[in-house]
Amino acid sequence: MSDRKKTVVAAASFGIGSLVLYMLLFAYADQLVAWAEQTRQGHKLLFLVPIAIAFLFSWVHGSFTGHFWELLGVRAASKHK
């Protein structure tokens, strides 16, 4: 498989993954609110749930964005002295 095809597959996969995560976030929004309320009632470890979700979103969406820009040929400028 060529590098471009691998990049297309990776971008599409992470893009679909990002879309699925957003759909799950909206589908389970009420549950997340309930967990947030439970943290006030003594279940302190539930504060880790939104942190884990944020890290997962960051990784999946960031990977999609990186592959997307790579497909467009946009790369960071390197600093050579």
BELMONOR-V762425 format. One line per field, one symbol per residue. phi: phi as a letter, one per 30 degrees, with the letter a starting at -180 (. if undefined). psi: psi as a letter, one per 30 degrees, with the letter a starting at -180 (. if undefined). A space follows every 50 residues. Layout:
phi=???
psi=???
This chain:
phi=.ddddddddddddddddddddddddddcedddddddddddcjdddddddd ddddddeddddddeddddddddidbddcccc
psi=kleeeeeeeeeeeeeeeeeeeeeeeeegeeeeeeeeefefgfifffffef eeeeeeeeeeeeeeeeeeeeefgklkkkjk.
